[in-house]
Each structure stands twice: as structure tokens, then as C-alpha cells.
Amino acid sequence: MCRRSVMGADAMASSGLASLGYKYINIDDCWAAQKRDSEGNLVVNSKFPSGIKSLADYVHSKGLLLGIYSDAGSYTCTRTMPGSLGYEEQDAKTFASWGVDYLKYDNCNSPGGSPKERYDKMSKALLNSGRKIFFSVCDWSVAYSNPFLVFIHNGRHSCNDKTYKYISRHFTSVRRAGRALPVLPSFLSHLRVRWVFNPSANPHSSPTPFTMARPPLGVGYWAMGFSLLALLLCHQLAAIEGLSVKHGRRRGPADPGRRGVLENGLGHTPPMGWNSWNHFSCNINEQMIRETADAMVSTGLAAVGYKYINIDDCWGEMNRDSQGSLVPRASTFPSGIKSLADYVHSKGLLLGIYSDAGTYTCSKTMPGSLGHEEQDAKTFASWGVDYLKYDNCFNNGISPKERYVKMSKALLNSGRPIFHSLCEWGQEDPATWAPALGNSWRTTGDIEDKWESMTSIADQNDRWASYAGPGAWNDPDMLEVGNGGMTTEEYRSHFSIWALVKAPLLIGCDIRSMSNDTLKILSNRGVIAVNQDPLGRQGRKVKKDGDLEVWAGPLSGGKVAVVLWNRGSSQATITAYWSDLGLEPTKDVKARDLWKHVNIPSIRGQISAVVESHACKMYVSVE
């Protein structure tokens, strides 16, 4: 481990990154022994035999700075070493004596006290340590009425904006700052390139290090290939071509700016609509699509937010025409897709279509778009298509990153905004690279209309929660609500979890003949509001006790959504404590039961409910 840190410092210098301004070599969790010494000091574990002081000296000899990690709780998140709660002054002096320059301070295993109180103690301790140490608060933005991040350096300094610059249509803002720089989500949501500065820098000079809200189309930071290095080494940002980026909000476990969003103006909230596959498979035709559009309006589903009418596989002829264009199947879509799109648009709805990043679609009844990306994208645009589901069959073994980037570029060049839904099945961890290419990406294989399938997919999708956000969403596949394979309570759980995790809400049943129970589930305005909340933070599983689970997520305005989910075979009581939700234990909270449609009087510390087998309770705080 120590050798890796040394290698990291060496590579930072030899790659040229240090010369651009990248300075910190930061050690995260797991660097210390499980227990403190007899005097209460942190003890470096055996993976760092020379100690942190020696390592800091080496890093400093390279002209770099050393960062370290601790936690505002009794243990760090891995539970392999002590946290600093109750030892703030002692640990801060230890870090200073070692020559540490940066502290990442996490939020695990706390006794439930206010994070503001816990972080303030370490802030004061660092200020009293005798050494300037950059303070990085890793609170996950779960405990504040208005999400924020504060960097404290020699006191609490406010942002000192000096200038905004606009560099071509690709770069929205360059921000210069003096001293400390608070990163405000309301500001960063509009950034396309975010600059990062040394807090002690002269406000009239701007160093060159920067983080990108998105790499060039198709290039991931995780690959670190030549294109990325060329980008990082490019001092003249205005000369970079083909770079189109968006939102710099928190993405993934890495730096908030490392993960980009496709610049097509779509998907600021998860898409809502209907898809033909789950219920109809290949048994589709234009009359059924028209009737579904009619039903979307007449049932009131359109009024609560469902907009997309998406045609899945099997809509095209087996062969392209003499010009190489896709041809709608004459026997089932005799009027063509353009006519159908016009009809759907006349209802105030949007039309989606399907293709595949391979030689054939998954049904093998029509051609895929591999090798025809530009042509097919222009065809879809000419027909008035608004959404493309892009599958992964018959791909000739070509990397999905290579195949999907071609269609992404083609859609951007098509002359029409088209929502790009990558259906890669989660095979190569698309959450880590697909945000630059599409508006959503499948995280799993196909869902089935079975309890076991739905619950398994929920768990698989939860792994990628931190990668989703406005413009780019994890997709655990379409809804099975109303298809008959699960009970009403199971469908209610299905819809609640999909809404909480900001999944695309794409109905998969026949809405022309659905039951009243199905309609009530799909049209629950309170649950839909959680899914469509503008904060765009995916909820996740925060507590598990056997088959009893608590799922929760932050909403705009400091609100929180909570699902108490009983995956067991018998009735049980489930409790969510405020500490599970990032709320102060003494906080009085009013809540609303989203399925019973009733308000709950002020409660403190926890919320409990008796939950039937395979059922759930869903609440949102209202104060």
C-alpha cells in the first residue's frame, strides 16, 4: 500500500499532471490499525511500514502534497480503523505533526449527533493544529435543508467571485476564487467546466488544474487513454473541439466533476411513459400504438406526467431498402412511423422507437444499427422520433463503449433532440461511462413479472446509486405493474422503489384494459413527485435487518422520502431512525403517508409501521 502511494506520487510527476497543477496525493480509508495506542493516538498499520511522516516527506520532495482520511464517527466507513469522534484535537495535531496537507472527513458510524456539531469540532481542531490543512467535508449532503459543501482553510471564508467568462458554446463558465471556495449545487448545476483552485491562491491569478464535468464524447476518465491525456495537457480550452458537457453535480464515488452528462437538453427528471415489450413482445401494430396513446390521455396518465409512447422491437422489415434505410413493417405499420409520430404528437405525447447496437435486433426480425448509426439517427429524426431505446444483441464482440458512442454522436448530429436510452444490460458497468453517451443506461438484465426478479434487480441497481442525476439515470428496466405476475402489494412495492431510486417510469402493461388497482398505483401523484423531484438524487437502501429494509433519499427543500419494505413472508414492524436518514435525532418531523394519502402529526427520532408481507409503506417529510 505504501509502495502504491509512492508510485502514485511518481506518476503524478512523470505524467505531466503535476506541472498542470494537480498537487494532492490523498490516502483514503484503511491506512490505520484497528485500535489506538495506549495514549490514544492513531497507529499506522503494517501496510505503511515507514509511517505517514516518511511518506509525506517523500511526497513533498516531489513538490506535491499529502492528504489523509478520517471519519466524524467512532469508526471509519470500512470499520477497519477508528474514527476521530472525540479525538478531534489529538488527531488534528497528529496529522499536522506528520506533515499532512489535506483531510477528507467522512460521515460513517456516528452516534446520531448533528453533523454540523461533529464537523465544527474537527474544523476548530485543524485551525489549532499549527499547520494549514485543507478540510474536505464528506457528509454526503444528506443532513442539510439546502445541500452544501464548505471548505474551511484558516477560518470560515465566503466565496469571492471575481469573474465569469464564457468560452464558445461549449464552455459556460470559468470561476475565479480567492481563498476558500464553497461548491454550491445551485451554481454548479449550470457549469459545463468547473475550475478548481488552491484556497490560498491570489485571486488575480488562476492556476491551471481543473476538473471536467464531462470528458470528450466516448472517453472515460477510468480508461485514461491518449485522448484524455491530450485533453488534460491542453492549456487552451477554447481550442478543444467536440466537447459538450453539462451539470457538475455530485456523481459517483470520485470527484463530483468527473462524470459528465450528454448535452441534448433532455432527461432533467427521469422519463415517464409506456413501452410495448413487457406485455406485447413482438405482437405490435400501429393501431395498438394509437389506441395506447389515446388511453394515455383518457385514463389521466398523461396528466400526471407520462409522456412517451415507446415502440420496442419488431417494428421494421427484415431488410433495409436500396439506399440502406430502415423500413417500417408494411403488414403492421402500413402508414409508417412518421404518420404514427404525428398522431402521438397530436395528443401532446412523445414517440419512442427501438434499435440495437448490433447487426440485428434481439428478436432477429429486423436489422440493427451497427454500421448505420448516422443514417438511422437521421431517419429517426426525420420521422419525428423523440426517444431511442438502443439494445445490445448481435454486437460482434465489439466493446459497448465503442458502439454506443457512435449512436450518441449520430443522435447529436441528427438535428432533433432524441432521448438516448442505452440498453447494455449492465454488463460492463455502464454507470461509470454511459453518462457521457446517453440519458439513461440499463444496470441489469431484463426484468420478469415475478417478485424474485423485481427484488433482485432493485438490489443490483442500488449499487450504482451515486452515478445517477439530472440528465442521466440508472435504468433497472421497465415496470411490470399490471401484468398479472405479482400481487397488488408487490406491485405497489415495485412502483415505490422504482420511484424512490429515480428509475425511468415506463409502464409495461396494456393500459387500454388495466384494472383500477393498477391505475391507482401508476397514477399516485405523491409517489410520482418523489421520482420527478428536481434535486435528482437517487434513493437507496440505507438499512437492512434480514428481510426488513429501509430505503430513503433526499428531496429538494430539505425533504426526505422513506420506504419501509418488508421482503419477508410474514407481517413485521419496521423502524427507520432519524440517524438512518441523516436527520438530527431530536428533530420534529411531519410526514405524509403517500399510499394512505394522510398526514402524520409531528414525530421525533423515528418512524415505525407494521408492514404486511411483500408490502411497503412510503412517506415523505413535509417539514
Rosetta blueprint (number, residue, H / E / L):
1 M L
2 C H
3 R H
4 R H
5 S H
6 V H
7 M H
8 G H
9 A H
10 D H
11 A H
12 M H
13 A H
14 S H
15 S L
16 G L
17 L H
18 A H
19 S H
20 L H
21 G L
22 Y L
23 K L
24 Y E
25 I E
26 N E
27 I L
28 D L
29 D L
30 C L
31 W L
32 A E
33 A L
34 Q L
35 K L
36 R L
37 D L
38 S L
39 E L
40 G L
41 N L
42 L L
43 V L
44 V E
45 N L
46 S L
47 K L
48 F L
49 P L
50 S L
51 G H
52 I H
53 K H
54 S H
55 L H
56 A H
57 D H
58 Y H
59 V H
60 H H
61 S H
62 K L
63 G L
64 L L
65 L E
66 L E
67 G E
68 I E
69 Y E
70 S E
71 D E
72 A L
73 G L
74 S L
75 Y E
76 T L
77 C L
78 T L
79 R L
80 T L
81 M L
82 P E
83 G L
84 S L
85 L L
86 G L
87 Y L
88 E H
89 E H
90 Q H
91 D H
92 A H
93 K H
94 T H
95 F H
96 A H
97 S H
98 W H
99 G L
100 V L
101 D L
102 Y E
103 L E
104 K E
105 Y E
106 D E
107 N L
108 C L
109 N L
110 S L
111 P L
112 G L
113 G L
114 S L
115 P H
116 K H
117 E H
118 R H
119 Y H
120 D H
121 K H
122 M H
123 S H
124 K H
125 A H
126 L H
127 L H
128 N L
129 S L
130 G L
131 R L
132 K L
133 I L
134 F E
135 F E
136 S E
137 V E
138 C L
139 D L
140 W L
141 S L
142 V L
143 A L
144 Y L
145 S L
146 N L
147 P L
148 F L
149 L L
150 V L
151 F L
152 I E
153 H L
154 N L
155 G L
156 R L
157 H L
158 S L
159 C L
160 N L
161 D E
162 K E
163 T E
164 Y E
165 K L
166 Y L
167 I E
168 S L
169 R L
170 H L
171 F E
172 T L
173 S L
174 V L
175 R E
176 R E
177 A E
178 G L
179 R L
180 A L
181 L L
182 P L
183 V L
184 L L
185 P H
186 S H
187 F H
188 L H
189 S L
190 H L
191 L L
192 R L
193 V E
194 R E
195 W E
196 V L
197 F L
198 N L
199 P L
200 S L
201 A L
202 N L
203 P L
204 H L
205 S L
206 S L
207 P L
208 T L
209 P L
210 F E
211 T E
212 M E
213 A L
214 R L
215 P L
216 P L
217 L L
218 G L
219 V L
220 G L
221 Y L
222 W L
223 A L
224 M L
225 G L
226 F H
227 S H
228 L H
229 L H
230 A H
231 L H
232 L H
233 L L
234 C L
235 H L
236 Q L
237 L H
238 A H
239 A H
240 I L
241 E L
242 G L
243 L L
244 S L
245 V L
246 K L
247 H L
248 G L
249 R L
250 R L
251 R L
252 G L
253 P L
254 A L
255 D L
256 P L
257 G L
258 R L
259 R L
260 G L
261 V L
262 L L
263 E L
264 N L
265 G L
266 L L
267 G L
268 H L
269 T L
270 P L
271 P L
272 M E
273 G E
274 W E
275 N E
276 S L
277 W H
278 N H
279 H H
280 F H
281 S L
282 C L
283 N L
284 I L
285 N L
286 E H
287 Q H
288 M H
289 I H
290 R H
291 E H
292 T H
293 A H
294 D H
295 A H
296 M H
297 V H
298 S H
299 T L
300 G L
301 L L
302 A H
303 A H
304 V H
305 G L
306 Y L
307 K L
308 Y E
309 I E
310 N E
311 I L
312 D L
313 D L
314 C L
315 W L
316 G E
317 E L
318 M L
319 N L
320 R L
321 D L
322 S L
323 Q L
324 G L
325 S L
326 L L
327 V L
328 P E
329 R L
330 A L
331 S L
332 T L
333 F L
334 P L
335 S L
336 G H
337 I H
338 K H
339 S H
340 L H
341 A H
342 D H
343 Y H
344 V H
345 H H
346 S H
347 K L
348 G L
349 L L
350 L E
351 L E
352 G E
353 I E
354 Y E
355 S E
356 D E
357 A L
358 G L
359 T L
360 Y E
361 T L
362 C L
363 S L
364 K L
365 T L
366 M L
367 P E
368 G L
369 S L
370 L L
371 G L
372 H L
373 E H
374 E H
375 Q H
376 D H
377 A H
378 K H
379 T H
380 F H
381 A H
382 S H
383 W H
384 G L
385 V L
386 D L
387 Y E
388 L E
389 K E
390 Y E
391 D E
392 N L
393 C L
394 F L
395 N L
396 N L
397 G L
398 I L
399 S L
400 P H
401 K H
402 E H
403 R H
404 Y H
405 V H
406 K H
407 M H
408 S H
409 K H
410 A H
411 L H
412 L H
413 N L
414 S L
415 G L
416 R L
417 P L
418 I L
419 F E
420 H E
421 S E
422 L E
423 C L
424 E L
425 W L
426 G L
427 Q L
428 E L
429 D L
430 P H
431 A H
432 T H
433 W L
434 A H
435 P H
436 A H
437 L L
438 G L
439 N L
440 S E
441 W E
442 R E
443 T L
444 T L
445 G L
446 D L
447 I L
448 E L
449 D L
450 K L
451 W H
452 E H
453 S H
454 M H
455 T H
456 S H
457 I H
458 A H
459 D H
460 Q H
461 N H
462 D H
463 R L
464 W L
465 A H
466 S H
467 Y H
468 A L
469 G E
470 P L
471 G L
472 A E
473 W E
474 N E
475 D E
476 P L
477 D L
478 M L
479 L L
480 E L
481 V L
482 G L
483 N L
484 G L
485 G L
486 M L
487 T L
488 T H
489 E H
490 E H
491 Y H
492 R H
493 S H
494 H H
495 F H
496 S H
497 I H
498 W H
499 A H
500 L H
501 V L
502 K L
503 A L
504 P L
505 L E
506 L E
507 I E
508 G L
509 C L
510 D L
511 I L
512 R L
513 S L
514 M L
515 S L
516 N H
517 D H
518 T H
519 L H
520 K H
521 I H
522 L H
523 S L
524 N L
525 R H
526 G H
527 V H
528 I H
529 A H
530 V H
531 N H
532 Q L
533 D L
534 P L
535 L L
536 G L
537 R L
538 Q L
539 G L
540 R E
541 K E
542 V E
543 K E
544 K E
545 D E
546 G L
547 D L
548 L E
549 E E
550 V E
551 W E
552 A E
553 G E
554 P E
555 L L
556 S H
557 G H
558 G H
559 K L
560 V E
561 A E
562 V E
563 V E
564 L E
565 W E
566 N E
567 R L
568 G L
569 S L
570 S L
571 Q L
572 A E
573 T E
574 I E
575 T E
576 A E
577 Y E
578 W H
579 S H
580 D H
581 L H
582 G L
583 L L
584 E L
585 P L
586 T L
587 K L
588 D E
589 V E
590 K E
591 A E
592 R E
593 D E
594 L L
595 W L
596 K L
597 H L
598 V E
599 N E
600 I E
601 P E
602 S E
603 I E
604 R E
605 G L
606 Q E
607 I E
608 S E
609 A E
610 V E
611 V E
612 E L
613 S L
614 H L
615 A L
616 C E
617 K E
618 M E
619 Y E
620 V E
621 S E
622 V L
623 E L
